[in-house]
Amino acid sequence: MQRRTKTMKAARLGIAVAFLFGAHLALAQGGDAKAGKAIFDKTCATCHGPDGTPKDAVARMLKVEMKHLGSKEVQARSDADIQKIILEGFQKMKAQRVAEKDVASVIAHLRTLAQ
């Protein structure tokens, strides 16, 4: 009986984790692109340009190749991948100070840049 109880607890925990993960992904998909543009313009456009075109001077300074944010390569990334890049950084890009609740809106705006 004790083994069954442990199995049930593990199953409940797994269901809870799956629910929270799914809810988190749903939030990323439900952002407001207009609000995201305002955040993007303040936080991201300095390096990526207001239309997602990378700034050559920044790329040269960091000695990196920056992709246009509307490129197929960038747009193919999942919302979860983009969220991780924004919040944790990527290669030489540092993590950005964007409230986690606003990241979905930034991602929604980024999706409007698709070429």
N, CA, C and O atoms as a GROMACS GRO file, in nm:
protein
  460
    1MET      N    1   0.082  -0.119   0.000
    1MET     CA    2   0.000   0.000   0.000
    1MET      C    3   0.087   0.126   0.000
    1MET      O    4   0.054   0.224  -0.066
    2GLN      N    5   0.198   0.122   0.075
    2GLN     CA    6   0.286   0.238   0.084
    2GLN      C    7   0.348   0.268  -0.053
    2GLN      O    8   0.366   0.384  -0.088
    3ARG      N    9   0.382   0.166  -0.127
    3ARG     CA   10   0.440   0.184  -0.260
    3ARG      C   11   0.341   0.251  -0.354
    3ARG      O   12   0.379   0.336  -0.435
    4ARG      N   13   0.216   0.214  -0.344
    4ARG     CA   14   0.112   0.274  -0.427
    4ARG      C   15   0.095   0.421  -0.393
    4ARG      O   16   0.074   0.503  -0.483
    5THR      N   17   0.104   0.457  -0.267
    5THR     CA   18   0.092   0.596  -0.223
    5THR      C   19   0.206   0.679  -0.283
    5THR      O   20   0.184   0.790  -0.330
    6LYS      N   21   0.327   0.626  -0.280
    6LYS     CA   22   0.442   0.698  -0.337
    6LYS      C   23   0.423   0.716  -0.488
    6LYS      O   24   0.455   0.822  -0.542
    7THR      N   25   0.372   0.613  -0.554
    7THR     CA   26   0.349   0.622  -0.697
    7THR      C   27   0.244   0.728  -0.728
    7THR      O   28   0.259   0.805  -0.823
    8MET      N   29   0.139   0.732  -0.649
    8MET     CA   30   0.034   0.833  -0.668
    8MET      C   31   0.088   0.974  -0.645
    8MET      O   32   0.054   1.066  -0.719
    9LYS      N   33   0.171   0.991  -0.543
    9LYS     CA   34   0.229   1.122  -0.516
    9LYS      C   35   0.319   1.166  -0.630
    9LYS      O   36   0.317   1.282  -0.671
   10ALA      N   37   0.398   1.072  -0.683
   10ALA     CA   38   0.486   1.104  -0.796
   10ALA      C   39   0.403   1.141  -0.919
   10ALA      O   40   0.439   1.233  -0.992
   11ALA      N   41   0.294   1.070  -0.941
   11ALA     CA   42   0.208   1.099  -1.055
   11ALA      C   43   0.145   1.238  -1.041
   11ALA      O   44   0.139   1.313  -1.138
   12ARG      N   45   0.099   1.270  -0.922
   12ARG     CA   46   0.040   1.404  -0.898
   12ARG      C   47   0.143   1.513  -0.920
   12ARG      O   48   0.113   1.617  -0.980
   13LEU      N   49   0.265   1.490  -0.872
   13LEU     CA   50   0.371   1.588  -0.890
   13LEU      C   51   0.401   1.607  -1.039
   13LEU      O   52   0.418   1.720  -1.086
   14GLY      N   53   0.406   1.497  -1.112
   14GLY     CA   54   0.431   1.504  -1.256
   14GLY      C   55   0.322   1.582  -1.329
   14GLY      O   56   0.351   1.662  -1.418
   15ILE      N   57   0.198   1.559  -1.290
   15ILE     CA   58   0.086   1.630  -1.351
   15ILE      C   59   0.095   1.779  -1.318
   15ILE      O   60   0.071   1.864  -1.404
   16ALA      N   61   0.128   1.812  -1.194
   16ALA     CA   62   0.140   1.952  -1.154
   16ALA      C   63   0.251   2.022  -1.232
   16ALA      O   64   0.234   2.135  -1.278
   17VAL      N   65   0.364   1.956  -1.246
   17VAL     CA   66   0.476   2.015  -1.320
   17VAL      C   67   0.436   2.035  -1.466
   17VAL      O   68   0.464   2.140  -1.524
   18ALA      N   69   0.372   1.936  -1.526
   18ALA     CA   70   0.330   1.948  -1.666
   18ALA      C   71   0.229   2.062  -1.682
   18ALA      O   72   0.236   2.137  -1.780
   19PHE      N   73   0.138   2.077  -1.588
   19PHE     CA   74   0.039   2.185  -1.593
   19PHE      C   75   0.108   2.321  -1.585
   19PHE      O   76   0.079   2.410  -1.665
   20LEU      N   77   0.200   2.336  -1.490
   20LEU     CA   78   0.270   2.464  -1.474
   20LEU      C   79   0.354   2.496  -1.596
   20LEU      O   80   0.358   2.612  -1.639
   21PHE      N   81   0.421   2.398  -1.653
   21PHE     CA   82   0.501   2.418  -1.773
   21PHE      C   83   0.412   2.460  -1.889
   21PHE      O   84   0.446   2.552  -1.964
   22GLY      N   85   0.300   2.394  -1.904
   22GLY     CA   86   0.206   2.429  -2.011
   22GLY      C   87   0.149   2.568  -1.993
   22GLY      O   88   0.133   2.642  -2.090
   23ALA      N   89   0.117   2.604  -1.869
   23ALA     CA   90   0.066   2.738  -1.842
   23ALA      C   91   0.172   2.843  -1.874
   23ALA      O   92   0.141   2.950  -1.927
   24HIS      N   93   0.296   2.811  -1.842
   24HIS     CA   94   0.407   2.904  -1.871
   24HIS      C   95   0.420   2.925  -2.022
   24HIS      O   96   0.439   3.038  -2.066
   25LEU      N   97   0.411   2.818  -2.100
   25LEU     CA   98   0.420   2.831  -2.246
   25LEU      C   99   0.300   2.908  -2.302
   25LEU      O  100   0.314   2.985  -2.396
   26ALA      N  101   0.184   2.887  -2.245
   26ALA     CA  102   0.066   2.959  -2.291
   26ALA      C  103   0.082   3.108  -2.268
   26ALA      O  104   0.040   3.189  -2.351
   27LEU      N  105   0.142   3.146  -2.156
   27LEU     CA  106   0.166   3.287  -2.130
   27LEU      C  107   0.259   3.347  -2.234
   27LEU      O  108   0.238   3.459  -2.280
   28ALA      N  109   0.362   3.274  -2.273
   28ALA     CA  110   0.457   3.324  -2.373
   28ALA      C  111   0.388   3.348  -2.505
   28ALA      O  112   0.426   3.439  -2.579
   29GLN      N  113   0.287   3.269  -2.536
   29GLN     CA  114   0.217   3.284  -2.663
   29GLN      C  115   0.111   3.393  -2.657
   29GLN      O  116   0.061   3.435  -2.761
   30GLY      N  117   0.076   3.440  -2.538
   30GLY     CA  118  -0.035   3.533  -2.524
   30GLY      C  119   0.007   3.676  -2.501
   30GLY      O  120  -0.069   3.753  -2.442
   31GLY      N  121   0.125   3.715  -2.546
   31GLY     CA  122   0.172   3.850  -2.522
   31GLY      C  123   0.104   3.954  -2.609
   31GLY      O  124   0.036   3.920  -2.707
   32ASP      N  125   0.121   4.079  -2.574
   32ASP     CA  126   0.067   4.194  -2.644
   32ASP      C  127   0.180   4.257  -2.726
   32ASP      O  128   0.270   4.319  -2.670
   33ALA      N  129   0.174   4.242  -2.858
   33ALA     CA  130   0.283   4.289  -2.946
   33ALA      C  131   0.304   4.440  -2.934
   33ALA      O  132   0.417   4.487  -2.942
   34LYS      N  133   0.198   4.516  -2.915
   34LYS     CA  134   0.212   4.662  -2.904
   34LYS      C  135   0.288   4.699  -2.778
   34LYS      O  136   0.378   4.782  -2.781
   35ALA      N  137   0.251   4.638  -2.667
   35ALA     CA  138   0.323   4.662  -2.541
   35ALA      C  139   0.467   4.609  -2.555
   35ALA      O  140   0.560   4.671  -2.503
   36GLY      N  141   0.484   4.498  -2.623
   36GLY     CA  142   0.617   4.440  -2.643
   36GLY      C  143   0.707   4.531  -2.724
   36GLY      O  144   0.828   4.534  -2.702
   37LYS      N  145   0.650   4.604  -2.820
   37LYS     CA  146   0.730   4.697  -2.900
   37LYS      C  147   0.787   4.808  -2.813
   37LYS      O  148   0.903   4.846  -2.829
   38ALA      N  149   0.707   4.859  -2.723
   38ALA     CA  150   0.755   4.966  -2.633
   38ALA      C  151   0.872   4.916  -2.548
   38ALA      O  152   0.971   4.986  -2.529
   39ILE      N  153   0.860   4.794  -2.496
   39ILE     CA  154   0.966   4.736  -2.414
   39ILE      C  155   1.089   4.709  -2.501
   39ILE      O  156   1.202   4.737  -2.462
   40PHE      N  157   1.066   4.653  -2.620
   40PHE     CA  158   1.174   4.624  -2.714
   40PHE      C  159   1.250   4.752  -2.748
   40PHE      O  160   1.373   4.754  -2.748
   41ASP      N  161   1.177   4.859  -2.777
   41ASP     CA  162   1.241   4.985  -2.814
   41ASP      C  163   1.331   5.038  -2.702
   41ASP      O  164   1.437   5.096  -2.730
   42LYS      N  165   1.290   5.019  -2.578
   42LYS     CA  166   1.370   5.066  -2.464
   42LYS      C  167   1.486   4.972  -2.431
   42LYS      O  168   1.593   5.018  -2.392
   43THR      N  169   1.465   4.844  -2.446
   43THR     CA  170   1.560   4.745  -2.396
   43THR      C  171   1.647   4.680  -2.503
   43THR      O  172   1.765   4.654  -2.479
   44CYS      N  173   1.591   4.654  -2.620
   44CYS     CA  174   1.659   4.571  -2.720
   44CYS      C  175   1.709   4.647  -2.842
   44CYS      O  176   1.808   4.608  -2.904
   45ALA      N  177   1.640   4.754  -2.878
   45ALA     CA  178   1.669   4.824  -3.004
   45ALA      C  179   1.807   4.887  -3.007
   45ALA      O  180   1.860   4.913  -3.115
   46THR      N  181   1.867   4.911  -2.892
   46THR     CA  182   2.001   4.968  -2.888
   46THR      C  183   2.099   4.881  -2.967
   46THR      O  184   2.186   4.932  -3.036
   47CYS      N  185   2.085   4.752  -2.956
   47CYS     CA  186   2.174   4.658  -3.026
   47CYS      C  187   2.110   4.599  -3.151
   47CYS      O  188   2.177   4.581  -3.253
   48HIS      N  189   1.981   4.569  -3.143
   48HIS     CA  190   1.914   4.499  -3.252
   48HIS      C  191   1.844   4.591  -3.351
   48HIS      O  192   1.795   4.545  -3.453
   49GLY      N  193   1.839   4.719  -3.322
   49GLY     CA  194   1.770   4.812  -3.410
   49GLY      C  195   1.620   4.801  -3.393
   49GLY      O  196   1.568   4.695  -3.358
   50PRO      N  197   1.547   4.911  -3.419
   50PRO     CA  198   1.403   4.912  -3.396
   50PRO      C  199   1.325   4.814  -3.484
   50PRO      O  200   1.215   4.773  -3.449
   51ASP      N  201   1.383   4.777  -3.599
   51ASP     CA  202   1.315   4.681  -3.687
   51ASP      C  203   1.378   4.543  -3.683
   51ASP      O  204   1.347   4.457  -3.766
   52GLY      N  205   1.468   4.521  -3.587
   52GLY     CA  206   1.532   4.390  -3.573
   52GLY      C  207   1.661   4.375  -3.650
   52GLY      O  208   1.726   4.271  -3.644
   53THR      N  209   1.700   4.480  -3.725
   53THR     CA  210   1.826   4.476  -3.800
   53THR      C  211   1.942   4.499  -3.703
   53THR      O  212   1.945   4.601  -3.635
   54PRO      N  213   2.035   4.406  -3.697
   54PRO     CA  214   2.145   4.422  -3.601
   54PRO      C  215   2.229   4.545  -3.633
   54PRO      O  216   2.250   4.580  -3.749
   55LYS      N  217   2.277   4.610  -3.530
   55LYS     CA  218   2.364   4.726  -3.547
   55LYS      C  219   2.506   4.675  -3.571
   55LYS      O  220   2.564   4.606  -3.487
   56ASP      N  221   2.561   4.711  -3.687
   56ASP     CA  222   2.694   4.664  -3.726
   56ASP      C  223   2.801   4.701  -3.624
   56ASP      O  224   2.890   4.620  -3.595
   57ALA      N  225   2.794   4.823  -3.570
   57ALA     CA  226   2.895   4.867  -3.474
   57ALA      C  227   2.896   4.778  -3.350
   57ALA      O  228   3.002   4.748  -3.295
   58VAL      N  229   2.779   4.738  -3.305
   58VAL     CA  230   2.769   4.652  -3.187
   58VAL      C  231   2.827   4.514  -3.219
   58VAL      O  232   2.902   4.458  -3.140
   59ALA      N  233   2.792   4.461  -3.335
   59ALA     CA  234   2.843   4.330  -3.375
   59ALA      C  235   2.995   4.332  -3.386
   59ALA      O  236   3.062   4.238  -3.342
   60ARG      N  237   3.051   4.438  -3.444
   60ARG     CA  238   3.197   4.449  -3.455
   60ARG      C  239   3.261   4.459  -3.317
   60ARG      O  240   3.362   4.394  -3.290
   61MET      N  241   3.203   4.541  -3.230
   61MET     CA  242   3.258   4.559  -3.096
   61MET      C  243   3.261   4.426  -3.019
   61MET      O  244   3.359   4.394  -2.952
   62LEU      N  245   3.153   4.349  -3.030
   62LEU     CA  246   3.144   4.222  -2.959
   62LEU      C  247   3.212   4.107  -3.035
   62LEU      O  248   3.230   3.998  -2.982
   63LYS      N  249   3.248   4.134  -3.161
   63LYS     CA  250   3.309   4.033  -3.247
   63LYS      C  251   3.219   3.910  -3.261
   63LYS      O  252   3.259   3.796  -3.241
   64VAL      N  253   3.094   3.941  -3.297
   64VAL     CA  254   2.996   3.835  -3.318
   64VAL      C  255   2.918   3.864  -3.446
   64VAL      O  256   2.918   3.976  -3.497
   65GLU      N  257   2.854   3.760  -3.496
   65GLU     CA  258   2.761   3.777  -3.607
   65GLU      C  259   2.621   3.780  -3.547
   65GLU      O  260   2.577   3.685  -3.482
   66MET      N  261   2.553   3.889  -3.570
   66MET     CA  262   2.416   3.903  -3.518
   66MET      C  263   2.318   3.881  -3.633
   66MET      O  264   2.336   3.936  -3.742
   67LYS      N  265   2.218   3.802  -3.608
   67LYS     CA  266   2.114   3.776  -3.708
   67LYS      C  267   2.004   3.880  -3.696
   67LYS      O  268   1.977   3.933  -3.588
   68HIS      N  269   1.940   3.909  -3.810
   68HIS     CA  270   1.820   3.993  -3.807
   68HIS      C  271   1.715   3.916  -3.727
   68HIS      O  272   1.699   3.796  -3.745
   69LEU      N  273   1.646   3.985  -3.639
   69LEU     CA  274   1.549   3.916  -3.554
   69LEU      C  275   1.428   3.864  -3.631
   69LEU      O  276   1.353   3.780  -3.581
   70GLY      N  277   1.411   3.912  -3.752
   70GLY     CA  278   1.304   3.861  -3.836
   70GLY      C  279   1.347   3.747  -3.926
   70GLY      O  280   1.266   3.692  -4.002
   71SER      N  281   1.475   3.710  -3.920
   71SER     CA  282   1.526   3.603  -4.006
   71SER      C  283   1.460   3.470  -3.975
   71SER      O  284   1.410   3.448  -3.864
   72LYS      N  285   1.462   3.382  -4.074
   72LYS     CA  286   1.402   3.249  -4.054
   72LYS      C  287   1.469   3.175  -3.939
   72LYS      O  288   1.404   3.103  -3.864
   73GLU      N  289   1.600   3.193  -3.926
   73GLU     CA  290   1.674   3.124  -3.820
   73GLU      C  291   1.626   3.167  -3.682
   73GLU      O  292   1.603   3.083  -3.595
   74VAL      N  293   1.610   3.296  -3.662
   74VAL     CA  294   1.564   3.347  -3.532
   74VAL      C  295   1.417   3.312  -3.511
   74VAL      O  296   1.378   3.268  -3.403
   75GLN      N  297   1.337   3.332  -3.613
   75GLN     CA  298   1.193   3.306  -3.601
   75GLN      C  299   1.162   3.158  -3.580
   75GLN      O  300   1.055   3.125  -3.529
   76ALA      N  301   1.254   3.070  -3.619
   76ALA     CA  302   1.232   2.926  -3.599
   76ALA      C  303   1.249   2.884  -3.453
   76ALA      O  304   1.205   2.776  -3.414
   77ARG      N  305   1.310   2.969  -3.373
   77ARG     CA  306   1.328   2.936  -3.231
   77ARG      C  307   1.192   2.936  -3.161
   77ARG      O  308   1.102   3.013  -3.196
   78SER      N  309   1.180   2.850  -3.064
   78SER     CA  310   1.055   2.844  -2.987
   78SER      C  311   1.046   2.966  -2.895
   78SER      O  312   1.146   3.030  -2.865
   79ASP      N  313   0.924   2.996  -2.851
   79ASP     CA  314   0.906   3.106  -2.756
   79ASP      C  315   0.986   3.080  -2.628
   79ASP      O  316   1.041   3.172  -2.569
   80ALA      N  317   0.992   2.954  -2.588
   80ALA     CA  318   1.068   2.920  -2.467
   80ALA      C  319   1.217   2.949  -2.486
   80ALA      O  320   1.284   2.997  -2.394
   81ASP      N  321   1.271   2.919  -2.606
   81ASP     CA  322   1.411   2.948  -2.634
   81ASP      C  323   1.438   3.099  -2.631
   81ASP      O  324   1.536   3.144  -2.573
   82ILE      N  325   1.349   3.174  -2.694
   82ILE     CA  326   1.366   3.320  -2.697
   82ILE      C  327   1.355   3.378  -2.557
   82ILE      O  328   1.430   3.468  -2.520
   83GLN      N  329   1.262   3.327  -2.479
   83GLN     CA  330   1.247   3.373  -2.341
   83GLN      C  331   1.377   3.349  -2.264
   83GLN      O  332   1.422   3.435  -2.189
   84LYS      N  333   1.434   3.232  -2.282
   84LYS     CA  334   1.559   3.199  -2.212
   84LYS      C  335   1.671   3.294  -2.254
   84LYS      O  336   1.749   3.339  -2.171
   85ILE      N  337   1.678   3.324  -2.384
   85ILE     CA  338   1.780   3.416  -2.432
   85ILE      C  339   1.762   3.554  -2.370
   85ILE      O  340   1.860   3.616  -2.327
   86ILE      N  341   1.640   3.602  -2.365
   86ILE     CA  342   1.613   3.735  -2.308
   86ILE      C  343   1.652   3.738  -2.161
   86ILE      O  344   1.719   3.830  -2.116
   87LEU      N  345   1.610   3.638  -2.086
   87LEU     CA  346   1.628   3.640  -1.941
   87LEU      C  347   1.766   3.594  -1.894
   87LEU      O  348   1.811   3.633  -1.787
   88GLU      N  349   1.834   3.510  -1.976
   88GLU     CA  350   1.963   3.455  -1.933
   88GLU      C  351   2.080   3.499  -2.020
   88GLU      O  352   2.196   3.482  -1.981
   89GLY      N  353   2.052   3.555  -2.137
   89GLY     CA  354   2.157   3.594  -2.229
   89GLY      C  355   2.189   3.484  -2.327
   89GLY      O  356   2.138   3.372  -2.316
   90PHE      N  357   2.275   3.518  -2.426
   90PHE     CA  358   2.311   3.422  -2.531
   90PHE      C  359   2.448   3.462  -2.583
   90PHE      O  360   2.467   3.575  -2.627
   91GLN      N  361   2.541   3.371  -2.579
   91GLN     CA  362   2.679   3.397  -2.619
   91GLN      C  363   2.728   3.524  -2.547
   91GLN      O  364   2.739   3.523  -2.425
   92LYS      N  365   2.757   3.630  -2.620
   92LYS     CA  366   2.807   3.752  -2.555
   92LYS      C  367   2.696   3.848  -2.512
   92LYS      O  368   2.722   3.948  -2.446
   93MET      N  369   2.573   3.818  -2.550
   93MET     CA  370   2.460   3.901  -2.508
   93MET      C  371   2.429   3.874  -2.362
   93MET      O  372   2.415   3.759  -2.321
   94LYS      N  373   2.419   3.980  -2.286
   94LYS     CA  374   2.388   3.965  -2.144
   94LYS      C  375   2.237   3.952  -2.124
   94LYS      O  376   2.158   3.992  -2.209
   95ALA      N  377   2.200   3.896  -2.011
   95ALA     CA  378   2.060   3.888  -1.975
   95ALA      C  379   2.001   4.029  -1.971
   95ALA      O  380   2.068   4.124  -1.932
   96GLN      N  381   1.876   4.040  -2.013
   96GLN     CA  382   1.811   4.170  -2.016
   96GLN      C  383   1.718   4.186  -1.896
   96GLN      O  384   1.659   4.090  -1.847
   97ARG      N  385   1.707   4.309  -1.852
   97ARG     CA  386   1.620   4.338  -1.738
   97ARG      C  387   1.478   4.364  -1.789
   97ARG      O  388   1.433   4.478  -1.803
   98VAL      N  389   1.411   4.255  -1.816
   98VAL     CA  390   1.273   4.258  -1.860
   98VAL      C  391   1.194   4.177  -1.759
   98VAL      O  392   1.230   4.062  -1.730
   99ALA      N  393   1.089   4.234  -1.706
   99ALA     CA  394   1.006   4.160  -1.612
   99ALA      C  395   0.954   4.034  -1.680
   99ALA      O  396   0.912   4.037  -1.795
  100GLU      N  397   0.959   3.925  -1.609
  100GLU     CA  398   0.918   3.797  -1.667
  100GLU      C  399   0.777   3.805  -1.725
  100GLU      O  400   0.747   3.740  -1.826
  101LYS      N  401   0.691   3.883  -1.662
  101LYS     CA  402   0.554   3.897  -1.713
  101LYS      C  403   0.549   3.971  -1.846
  101LYS      O  404   0.451   3.958  -1.920
  102ASP      N  405   0.653   4.050  -1.878
  102ASP     CA  406   0.656   4.127  -2.002
  102ASP      C  407   0.726   4.055  -2.116
  102ASP      O  408   0.719   4.098  -2.231
  103VAL      N  409   0.793   3.946  -2.086
  103VAL     CA  410   0.869   3.875  -2.189
  103VAL      C  411   0.777   3.825  -2.300
  103VAL      O  412   0.814   3.829  -2.417
  104ALA      N  413   0.659   3.779  -2.265
  104ALA     CA  414   0.565   3.730  -2.366
  104ALA      C  415   0.530   3.840  -2.466
  104ALA      O  416   0.513   3.813  -2.585
  105SER      N  417   0.518   3.962  -2.419
  105SER     CA  418   0.486   4.073  -2.508
  105SER      C  419   0.605   4.106  -2.600
  105SER      O  420   0.586   4.136  -2.717
  106VAL      N  421   0.725   4.099  -2.546
  106VAL     CA  422   0.844   4.121  -2.629
  106VAL      C  423   0.851   4.014  -2.738
  106VAL      O  424   0.881   4.044  -2.853
  107ILE      N  425   0.824   3.891  -2.701
  107ILE     CA  426   0.825   3.781  -2.799
  107ILE      C  427   0.716   3.803  -2.904
  107ILE      O  428   0.739   3.780  -3.022
  108ALA      N  429   0.597   3.847  -2.860
  108ALA     CA  430   0.489   3.875  -2.956
  108ALA      C  431   0.533   3.982  -3.055
  108ALA      O  432   0.505   3.971  -3.175
  109HIS      N  433   0.601   4.085  -3.007
  109HIS     CA  434   0.652   4.188  -3.099
  109HIS      C  435   0.759   4.130  -3.191
  109HIS      O  436   0.758   4.156  -3.311
  110LEU      N  437   0.848   4.051  -3.136
  110LEU     CA  438   0.954   3.990  -3.217
  110LEU      C  439   0.895   3.909  -3.332
  110LEU      O  440   0.951   3.907  -3.442
  111ARG      N  441   0.783   3.843  -3.308
  111ARG     CA  442   0.718   3.763  -3.412
  111ARG      C  443   0.666   3.851  -3.526
  111ARG      O  444   0.653   3.804  -3.639
  112THR      N  445   0.637   3.979  -3.497
  112THR     CA  446   0.589   4.069  -3.602
  112THR      C  447   0.702   4.110  -3.696
  112THR      O  448   0.675   4.165  -3.803
  113LEU      N  449   0.827   4.084  -3.659
  113LEU     CA  450   0.942   4.123  -3.740
  113LEU      C  451   0.979   4.021  -3.847
  113LEU      O  452   1.072   4.042  -3.924
  114ALA      N  453   0.904   3.910  -3.851
  114ALA     CA  454   0.935   3.802  -3.945
  114ALA      C  455   0.943   3.855  -4.087
  114ALA      O  456   0.859   3.933  -4.131
  115GLN      N  457   1.046   3.810  -4.157
  115GLN     CA  458   1.068   3.855  -4.296
  115GLN      C  459   1.004   3.760  -4.394
  115GLN      O  460   1.012   3.781  -4.515
   0.00000   0.00000   0.00000
